[in-house]
Amino acid sequence: MWAGMAMPWAYPSGLVEEHRAVRQRVGLCDASQLQVVRLRGPDAVGTLEQLLPRRVEDMAVGSSRFSLVLSRFGRIFDETLVMRVGAEDFLLSHGCGGTQRQLCKAGASFEVLDRCVLALQGPASEALLQALCGPLELPFLGHRPVLLAGSEVLLSRSGFTGELGFELFCEPCDAVGLWRTLLEEGEGLGLLPFGYHCVDRLRIEAGYTLYPNDLATVSLWEAGLGWLLRGKTEDFTGREAVLRQRSEARRVVVGVRMERELPRGTPVCREGQRVGELTSSAGLEEEALGLACIQREAFEEGLEVQIGDHAGRLARRPFIPRRTG
């Protein structure tokens, strides 16, 4: 289960083949655990500026921005993709955290949309979609409505894999038909469905953190997400705490190379002293990769560490170049 939705951890093709499909060809994932809410009207911009640490007022229609949702104490409560679909019309695609709770606390008027989300990811994803609905000309994080296999879809050039890819926001009644169409049309390109074990491996390779695994107990600065505040002059929920946290940041989220996949919370030790803990990990063939929150002064690229009873090495994020655009 993820955010209350049952989902496949893997398909019969297995993790190795799923991973290879996304990195080399194209893969398809059901990401319908994502929640989608809509804010529109003259108060929409002001509400989002108050809620989010990232600026939204200067977003162009048809563009998206990643942001976090914070508590008034500066704690990370969720992560969200903000999509501006009109001058006073926004969609927020968010995970399993407190986005809707914080919107309620802010007194915002919003609508929870019943949407399914299909993630088509990989270097051949654009060619597949163009064969189905014509030229796209979508920049990274751009979105627009398209007609795909007879269904109206909001197509977003986004994803969680570090590859060129797209997310298709559709009505639930259209999801099965779209899934089957993409599988059939993508067969010649080597398309495979991929599950959430593969998602974890892909996003860790790309250096993407996930709430709550990597973000629930760190500050925005410790997570390496301080860049979200660039250009933000408006007040926002948790602003005072966030500014204070900058000078208090003593930890950092880093990459880890390991012998095998290990549970979240496994201690990370350097020379016998605990310096942090593992927050995510995913294995593939002979090596596992993970993310860990450690003391900032303990980080040294390539440093050998002990992760539980196993050897590991610290690494910088991302593990591979992101090929999103």
Secondary structure, 3 states (H helix, E strand, C coil): CECCECCCCCCCCCHHHHHHHHHHCCEEEECCCCEEEEEECCCHHHHHHHHCCCCCCCCCCCEEEEEEEECCCCCEEEEEEEEEEECCEEEEEECCCCHHHHHHHCCCCCEEECCEEEEEECCCHHHHHHHHHCCCCCCCCEEEEEEECCEEEEEECCCCCCECEEEEEECHHHHHHHHHHHHHHHHHHCCEECCHHHHHHHHHHCCCCCCCCCCCCCCCCCCCCHHHHCCCCCCCCCHHHHHHHHHHCCEEEEEEEECCCCCCCCEEEECCEEEEEEEEEEEECCEEEEEEEEEHHHCCCCCEEEECCEEEEEECCCCCCCECC
